[in-house]
Amino acid sequence: MASHSARFVALLVASVFAIATPAAADKVSFTMRYGVLAGLTGDPAPSGQGWNEAARLGIDTIARTLNSMGLNSIQVVLADSQDSQGNPQAGVEAAQKLVQIDHVNVIIGDFYSSVTTAVATAVTIPNQVPMFTGGTSPALTRLNAGTVPLVWQPVAADDLQGRVLAEVISDALGNSAKINVGARNDAYGSNLSAVFKDAWVKQGGTIPKFIVYNHQQPTLDSEAQQLVEGNPDGWLFIDFCNTFEKLALPLTRTGRWDPTKSFGSDTLNDCAGRGSKNYPGMRATQADASAGSSFPAFRALFQKSAKPGVNFQAFLAESFDSTFVAFLAALEAGSADPTKLAAHVRSVTNDPGRNYDFTQLDEAIKAILAGQKIHFNGATGPINFGETGRISAASYDVWQHMPDGSAKVVKTIKFAP
Amino acid sequence: VTQQFLQLLLNGFITGTVLALAGVGATLVFGIQRVANFAHGELLTFGAYAGLLLNVVLDQNVVVSALIAMLATAALALALHLAVLHPLRGRGLVATSLITVGLGLMLRDVVFLIAGSELHAYRIDQSVVYDLGVVRISPGQAIAIALAVVVTPLLTLMLAHTRLGKSMRATADNRDLAAVAGIDVDRIGRQVWLLAGALAGLGGVMTAVVQGVFDPNLGFQILFMIFTTVVLGGIGSAYGALVGGIALGLVMELSTWSGFAGGLEAKYKPVLAFLALILLLLWRPEGLFGRARVL
């Protein structure tokens, strides 16, 4: 028993020492295996292919930098990209393959909350593998029950977005405006619309029609009819671009829908960029994924090096940033062991420490190897992961669909979580 | 309120016609071949994409595209019958029906592979709306109504008055008796696949022009509504499917009418369809026009 206790204490001291002590270049040796999980086929493919490309570009950049620095004892590889199809069941099967067959140290994805929830519950948390999700459901935070978060959300959650939407609509149409709400009938639509409803009613607004619709129905004409009733001052839609288009056509047919008085959730910020169509005048909010000073460099890299046919979207910076955060955390930990790197994620994304972005990766690596504390700034912004696994600073972009069919950011607002 | 009622009536008629036409094919295939064809939705998808190819790539008008899409889908349905289902006959209803599930998945994935997952649209200006005073109608809806108004009576006449139609109904009613009466049930089997394929192709084009945009999930999304139509009308009954489909479309759309106790929430439309089916089957287990049978 005494020897067991001594061994435990020695192990504990060694672990603490390993976390606290800078990792010198000649001692650090690991291979970091990434897995990407995203909907690569079906409905989510236009975004999923981009998510995968952004992660691949991040990993390639890290590998190239390590190579140019002569750090051959540290390797990063993209072990595999698996297709979740945007479906929880397929996502779990894909994640099992990544964890059990490919033995990945970290998973970048999925960007659907429903898939992330299923995968975290069934695969990554039981196997203690961290994942960086693009999912925005507030419920994801509750999955992090341990001392070190394993589900990291590099984007602001929907409980914040609902309040931001209320603020943006209030600015445009007034506090007491009548807003009809149309939301897809799934966890994303019903949760976000409920948060908006609470915020909107609390500030004195009314919601004459609150329509939660089944987006898989062949036609949505009756839903469109209901959504134009009650003489609304404006509309809020919570849907994805391709299914929203199925609703937008019947809405147009009613002759009583005005896109210039319509607002959308983050997934409707730029439908033309997602292979669908924009509605001139319509506005949408999206957590600012382009606030970082290195965002233009990321966009240029993506446009130059991504697979042809894969469209650039601002939210892809989340996937790109996550690859660097995971790597730098592993480097600081001196190990690609999933639990060890997870314990260092907050350290490399918060002050104190000198600020670096991906264009200064070599310097960031040198600083860590020299035992210095760093703060990695992503293309999305300062990141600042909190103890729950969420980013703790948020700004939101207000997008607007333009007459020429494009979309652009017309305003950015800061919002305190 | 009256205007809303008439608009919903029109929308319900369009949805119902698609279900009715697709349902006739599915019910006759079941009645004659004893196959619950779960790939029927993918036949609609194939028809929609065949029409798209003709309309957008080969620059044909929508009506010509629909006609050729019907022929192409009929050929596909016959090919599936001859290559897969006919050699497997006698394996039982469950086995053959499960095979159609696999066929459906395969067909959908092939469409995904070839056409991609992005949304497609026919060359119709979807921003135009015709205001007819009491109702508003899009060009896609107008085309769907025109196709339905021509095809549905022709189909009814064919089933009622032609030798082929009578033979099909007789075989669907009682295959053994039809064979004893001198009907070549194997030939009728092939012809019913052709008819089912053609109607599914038309249904696919109609759904695509009404929806405006579509992806390879088009047919799968309405598959269970088609089966509801088949059961509601009475399994094997072509007339039943015609009436059942239109009734189902009307009931689902009109249930949201605000004059009807404020209107049902739209998300419960499919629930209402299945509730109507359950209630009908409790009252009349063989469906509206079906006859009691042992499967």
HADDOCK unambig.tbl for C-alpha pairs under 7 A between the chains (distance, minus, plus):
assign (segid A and resid 41 and name CA) (segid B and resid 117 and name CA) 6.77 0.50 0.50
assign (segid A and resid 42 and name CA) (segid B and resid 117 and name CA) 5.05 0.50 0.50
assign (segid A and resid 43 and name CA) (segid B and resid 117 and name CA) 6.03 0.50 0.50
assign (segid A and resid 45 and name CA) (segid B and resid 117 and name CA) 6.78 0.50 0.50
assign (segid A and resid 212 and name CA) (segid B and resid 267 and name CA) 6.14 0.50 0.50
assign (segid A and resid 213 and name CA) (segid B and resid 266 and name CA) 5.99 0.50 0.50
assign (segid A and resid 213 and name CA) (segid B and resid 267 and name CA) 4.63 0.50 0.50
assign (segid A and resid 214 and name CA) (segid B and resid 267 and name CA) 5.32 0.50 0.50
assign (segid A and resid 216 and name CA) (segid B and resid 221 and name CA) 6.02 0.50 0.50
assign (segid A and resid 217 and name CA) (segid B and resid 221 and name CA) 6.45 0.50 0.50
assign (segid A and resid 218 and name CA) (segid B and resid 221 and name CA) 6.47 0.50 0.50
assign (segid A and resid 218 and name CA) (segid B and resid 222 and name CA) 6.27 0.50 0.50
assign (segid A and resid 219 and name CA) (segid B and resid 211 and name CA) 6.00 0.50 0.50
assign (segid A and resid 221 and name CA) (segid B and resid 11 and name CA) 6.87 0.50 0.50
assign (segid A and resid 222 and name CA) (segid B and resid 8 and name CA) 6.62 0.50 0.50
assign (segid A and resid 222 and name CA) (segid B and resid 253 and name CA) 6.08 0.50 0.50
assign (segid A and resid 222 and name CA) (segid B and resid 256 and name CA) 6.52 0.50 0.50
assign (segid A and resid 222 and name CA) (segid B and resid 266 and name CA) 6.86 0.50 0.50
assign (segid A and resid 223 and name CA) (segid B and resid 266 and name CA) 5.70 0.50 0.50
assign (segid A and resid 242 and name CA) (segid B and resid 119 and name CA) 6.80 0.50 0.50
assign (segid A and resid 246 and name CA) (segid B and resid 211 and name CA) 6.19 0.50 0.50
assign (segid A and resid 246 and name CA) (segid B and resid 213 and name CA) 6.63 0.50 0.50
assign (segid A and resid 253 and name CA) (segid B and resid 129 and name CA) 5.89 0.50 0.50
assign (segid A and resid 253 and name CA) (segid B and resid 136 and name CA) 6.41 0.50 0.50
assign (segid A and resid 253 and name CA) (segid B and resid 137 and name CA) 6.72 0.50 0.50
assign (segid A and resid 253 and name CA) (segid B and resid 138 and name CA) 6.56 0.50 0.50
assign (segid A and resid 254 and name CA) (segid B and resid 136 and name CA) 6.84 0.50 0.50
assign (segid A and resid 275 and name CA) (segid B and resid 118 and name CA) 6.36 0.50 0.50
assign (segid A and resid 276 and name CA) (segid B and resid 119 and name CA) 6.76 0.50 0.50
